């Protein structure tokens, strides 16, 4: 006789799978965006450095240009550190261990019914998703710091170029 909760366990399992899948996608997308952020910072920094160190312009750099250059370098370093932190391995769970499922639930003593396995996995994935949320929040805050650092870099570049152009 089927327990009326069986369908609920299956639904909870499916929701758990979706949550873990979405968290994995969020992590992957943030890492991809960090790569784009790093590329933008490197291109902007390279163009500014090429302009600033051109023989015609290098002598025209005054105090505002030097301050702008320091801001640009600090911004670039902030972007680089943020990207490395985002790319670093995180303690998040995006897959379940098939061996544990087989050993504990299917071949355990006694083996669990499919609905019971769904229940256990749904609870397991819920715990994993809760733990993953904090790691993803840190990753999101780090990305925000990287965006802010890119803004600092751009402001520094504009100040340095303005000093050279109008100094």
C-alpha positions in Angstrom: 0.0 0.0 0.0 1.4 3.4 -1.0 1.9 6.0 1.6 0.3 9.3 0.6 3.6 11.1 1.5 5.4 9.2 -1.3 4.5 11.8 -4.0 5.6 14.6 -1.6 9.0 12.9 -1.1 9.5 12.7 -4.8 8.6 16.3 -5.2 11.0 17.4 -2.4 13.7 15.4 -4.1 13.1 17.1 -7.4 13.1 20.5 -5.8 16.4 19.6 -4.1 17.9 18.6 -7.4 16.8 21.9 -8.9 18.2 23.9 -6.0 21.6 22.2 -6.2 21.6 22.6 -10.1 20.8 26.3 -9.8 23.6 26.8 -7.3 26.1 25.1 -9.5 25.0 27.3 -12.4 25.3 30.5 -10.3 28.8 29.5 -9.3 29.8 28.8 -12.9 28.3 32.1 -14.1 30.0 34.1 -11.4 33.3 32.6 -12.3 32.7 33.3 -16.0 31.8 36.9 -15.2 34.9 37.2 -13.0 37.0 36.2 -16.1 35.3 38.9 -18.1 35.9 41.4 -15.4 39.6 40.5 -15.3 39.8 40.8 -19.1 38.2 44.2 -19.1 40.6 45.4 -16.3 43.6 44.0 -18.2 42.6 45.6 -21.5 41.9 49.0 -19.9 45.1 48.9 -17.9 47.2 47.9 -20.9 45.7 50.7 -23.1 46.2 53.2 -20.3 49.8 52.1 -19.7 50.6 52.2 -23.4 49.2 55.7 -23.6 50.9 56.9 -20.4 54.3 55.5 -21.1 54.4 56.7 -24.7 57.6 58.8 -25.0 55.5 61.9 -25.9 53.2 61.6 -22.8 55.5 60.2 -20.1 57.1 63.5 -19.4 53.7 65.2 -19.1 52.6 63.1 -16.1 52.2 65.3 -13.1 50.9 64.7 -9.5 47.3 64.2 -10.6 48.4 61.7 -13.2 50.6 59.9 -10.7 47.7 59.7 -8.3 45.5 58.4 -11.1 48.1 55.8 -12.0 48.2 54.6 -8.4 44.4 54.4 -8.3 44.4 52.5 -11.6 47.0 50.0 -10.3 45.2 49.6 -7.0 41.9 49.0 -8.9 43.6 46.5 -11.1 45.0 44.6 -8.1 41.6 44.6 -6.5 40.0 43.1 -9.6 42.8 40.5 -9.8 42.5 39.5 -6.2 38.7 39.3 -6.5 38.9 37.1 -9.6 41.4 34.8 -7.9 39.2 34.4 -4.9 36.1 33.7 -7.0 38.0 31.2 -9.1 39.5 29.4 -6.1 37.9 26.1 -5.1 35.0 26.5 -2.8 33.6 24.0 -0.2 30.2 23.7 -2.0 28.3 20.5 -2.9 26.9 20.3 -6.4 26.6 16.5 -6.7 25.6 13.7 -4.5 27.9 10.6 -3.8 26.4 7.7 -5.7 28.4 5.2 -3.6 26.9 6.5 -0.4 23.4 6.3 -1.9 24.0 2.7 -3.0 25.8 1.5 0.2 23.5 3.3 2.7 20.1 3.3 1.1 19.9 0.7 -1.7 22.1 -2.1 -0.3 21.8 -1.0 3.4 20.2 -3.3 6.0 17.3 -3.0 5.5 17.2 -1.5 2.0 15.0 1.6 1.7 12.0 1.9 -0.6 12.2 4.5 -3.4 10.0 7.0 -1.6 12.3 6.7 1.5 15.4 7.2 -0.7 13.7 10.3 -2.1 13.0 11.6 1.4 16.6 11.0 2.6 18.1 12.6 -0.5 15.8 15.6 -0.3 16.9 16.1 3.3 20.5 15.7 2.3 20.3 18.1 -0.6 18.4 20.6 1.6 21.4 20.6 4.1 23.8 20.9 1.2 21.9 23.8 -0.3 21.9 25.6 3.0 25.6 25.3 3.3 26.2 26.3 -0.3 24.2 29.6 0.2 26.8 31.1 2.4 29.7 30.2 0.0 27.7 31.7 -2.9 26.9 34.8 -0.9 30.7 35.3 -0.2 31.3 34.8 -3.9 28.7 37.4 -4.8 30.1 39.9 -2.4 33.6 39.3 -3.8 32.4 39.9 -7.3 30.9 43.2 -6.1 34.3 44.2 -4.6 35.8 43.3 -8.0 33.3 45.6 -9.8 34.1 48.4 -7.4 37.8 47.9 -8.0 37.2 48.1 -11.8 35.4 51.4 -11.2 38.4 52.7 -9.1 40.7 51.6 -11.9 38.7 53.4 -14.6 38.6 56.6 -12.5 42.3 56.4 -12.0 42.8 55.9 -15.7 40.6 58.9 -16.6 42.5 61.1 -14.0 45.9 60.0 -15.5 44.8 60.5 -19.1 43.2 63.8 -18.2 46.4 65.0 -16.5 48.5 64.0 -19.6 46.0 65.6 -22.0 45.3 68.8 -20.2 48.3 69.0 -17.8 
